[in-house]
Amino acid sequence: MNAPLGEERHIGGAADLNAPGDALLVSRHEAARLLGVGLTTIDMLLRRKALRSLRISRRRLVVRASILEYVSHTRDLP
């Protein structure tokens, strides 16, 4: 079931990142939860452009696909 506009979708876990129909954008808090890190780390990753985001109104939302790309990329590092 889709959340009404303006409400965040809450995700069950990292495996849910690939679930069809889920939101394309997640809050900084949700990105932190999915990665198992704090907001300070998310903000650092956003500043370093390791994660992509966009601003809608006053909210900074993280592109869900960039979380997958970040995890995939860091997994491949020695």
C-alpha positions in Angstrom: 0.0 0.0 0.0 1.4 3.4 -0.9 1.7 6.1 1.7 -0.3 9.3 1.1 1.6 12.2 -0.3 3.6 14.1 2.3 4.0 11.0 4.5 7.3 9.1 4.7 7.3 5.4 3.8 9.0 3.3 6.5 11.0 0.4 5.2 11.5 -2.9 7.0 15.2 -3.3 6.4 18.1 -3.1 3.9 16.7 -6.0 1.8 13.6 -3.8 1.2 15.8 -1.3 -0.8 15.1 -3.2 -3.9 11.4 -3.7 -3.3 9.3 -2.5 -6.2 7.0 0.4 -5.5 8.9 1.8 -2.6 9.7 5.5 -2.5 12.5 6.8 -4.7 13.6 9.2 -2.0 14.1 8.7 1.7 14.7 11.1 4.6 18.2 11.5 6.1 16.9 9.7 9.1 15.7 6.7 7.0 19.0 6.7 5.0 20.9 6.6 8.3 18.7 3.7 9.6 19.2 1.7 6.3 23.0 2.1 6.5 23.2 1.6 10.2 25.0 5.0 10.8 24.1 8.3 12.4 22.9 11.5 10.9 26.4 13.0 11.1 27.7 10.3 8.9 24.9 10.8 6.4 25.6 14.5 6.3 29.3 13.8 5.7 28.4 11.4 2.8 26.1 14.0 1.3 28.8 16.7 1.5 31.3 14.4 -0.1 28.7 13.5 -2.8 28.9 9.8 -1.9 25.1 9.9 -1.7 22.9 12.0 -3.9 20.1 14.0 -2.6 17.7 16.7 -3.5 15.7 19.4 -1.7 11.9 19.5 -1.9 10.6 22.4 -0.1 12.6 22.5 3.2 13.3 18.7 3.2 16.6 17.2 2.1 15.8 13.7 0.7 18.3 11.1 -0.2 18.0 9.2 -3.5 17.4 5.6 -2.6 19.4 4.3 -5.6 22.5 6.2 -4.4 22.4 4.2 -1.1 22.5 1.0 -3.1 25.3 2.4 -5.3 27.3 3.5 -2.2 27.0 0.0 -0.6 27.9 -1.7 -3.8 30.9 0.5 -4.4 32.3 0.2 -0.9 31.8 -3.5 -0.9 34.1 -3.7 -3.9 36.9 -1.8 -2.2 39.9 -3.8 -0.9 
